[in-house]
Amino acid sequence: MSVMLVLIGFASIASAQESCLEPFRPDPEFLADVGYDAQEMRGEFRIYFSEVETYLNCLNRASARIRQEATAAAQDYNRVLDQHPVAPGQVSEPEQAPRVELSESGTLFLDYDAQWLQ
């Protein structure tokens, strides 16, 4: 559970570091209703497509950064498990702490017994 909280914390910090603002798609009917002519409408769509490109590039950068951070956190967590194992008979966790692996897809597997993995 604490690992998930740490990962959520990383995600919150990452989103604060780089806010990717999703652009609003132009609505042709609204633009016509407020008096835009055809050239202005086309201009609004060109602006939108430019903003979409910026948005997608931002998401890619944020995704790459958080993937690196999660990989580093998984390595740190595994080192903690190696350096501070639970002693036999010591009840510090409800179950044996699983090791954390990060697949190339960016999926972080914390529960190897999860039904969806089987």
C-alpha positions in Angstrom: 0.0 0.0 0.0 2.8 2.5 0.9 4.4 1.7 -2.5 1.3 2.8 -4.2 1.1 6.0 -2.2 4.7 6.7 -3.2 3.9 6.1 -6.8 0.8 8.4 -6.6 3.1 11.0 -4.9 5.5 10.8 -7.8 2.6 11.2 -10.3 1.4 14.2 -8.4 4.8 15.8 -8.4 5.3 15.0 -12.1 2.0 16.6 -13.0 2.9 19.7 -11.1 6.3 19.8 -12.8 4.8 19.7 -16.3 1.2 20.6 -16.8 0.0 19.3 -20.1 -3.0 21.3 -21.0 -5.4 19.5 -23.3 -6.6 21.9 -26.0 -10.3 22.6 -26.6 -11.6 21.5 -30.0 -13.2 24.2 -32.0 -17.0 23.9 -32.5 -17.8 25.1 -36.0 -21.5 25.9 -35.1 -20.4 28.0 -32.1 -17.8 29.8 -34.3 -20.4 30.5 -36.9 -22.9 31.7 -34.3 -20.4 34.2 -32.9 -19.7 35.6 -36.3 -16.5 33.9 -37.5 -16.1 33.8 -41.2 -14.7 30.7 -43.0 -11.1 32.0 -42.9 -11.3 32.6 -39.2 -12.8 29.2 -38.6 -10.0 27.5 -40.6 -7.5 29.6 -38.5 -9.1 28.3 -35.3 -8.7 24.7 -36.4 -5.0 25.3 -37.4 -4.4 26.7 -34.0 -6.1 23.7 -32.4 -4.0 21.2 -34.4 -0.8 23.1 -33.4 -1.9 22.9 -29.7 -2.7 19.2 -30.1 0.9 18.6 -31.3 2.2 20.6 -28.4 0.0 18.7 -26.0 1.0 15.2 -27.3 4.6 16.2 -27.1 4.1 17.3 -23.5 2.4 14.0 -22.6 5.3 12.1 -24.2 7.9 14.0 -22.2 5.9 13.6 -19.0 5.4 9.8 -19.7 9.1 9.3 -20.3 10.0 11.2 -17.1 7.6 9.4 -14.9 8.7 6.0 -16.4 12.3 6.8 -15.4 11.2 7.9 -11.9 9.1 4.8 -11.4 12.0 2.6 -12.6 14.3 4.3 -10.1 11.8 3.9 -7.4 11.3 0.2 -8.2 15.1 -0.2 -8.0 15.2 1.6 -4.7 12.4 -0.5 -3.3 14.1 -3.7 -4.3 17.3 -2.5 -2.6 15.3 -1.8 0.5 13.9 -5.4 0.4 17.4 -6.7 0.0 19.0 -4.6 2.7 16.1 -4.8 5.2 14.4 -8.1 4.9 11.5 -9.1 7.1 12.9 -11.4 9.8 11.2 -14.7 10.2 8.3 -14.3 12.7 8.4 -10.5 12.4 5.0 -9.2 11.4 5.7 -5.9 9.6 3.7 -6.5 6.4 0.5 -8.5 5.9 2.2 -10.7 3.3 5.7 -11.2 2.0 6.7 -8.0 0.2 6.8 -8.7 -3.6 9.7 -7.4 -5.7 8.8 -4.7 -8.2 9.4 -5.1 -11.9 8.7 -2.5 -14.5 8.0 -3.9 -17.9 9.1 -2.3 -21.1 5.5 -1.3 -21.7 5.7 1.1 -18.7 3.3 -1.1 -16.6 4.4 -1.4 -13.0 3.6 -4.8 -11.6 3.2 -4.7 -7.8 0.9 -7.7 -7.3 2.1 -10.8 -9.1 -0.9 -12.7 -7.7 -3.4 -10.3 -9.3 -6.2 -12.1 -11.2 -5.7 -10.0 -14.3 -2.1 -11.3 -14.6 -3.2 -14.9 -14.8 
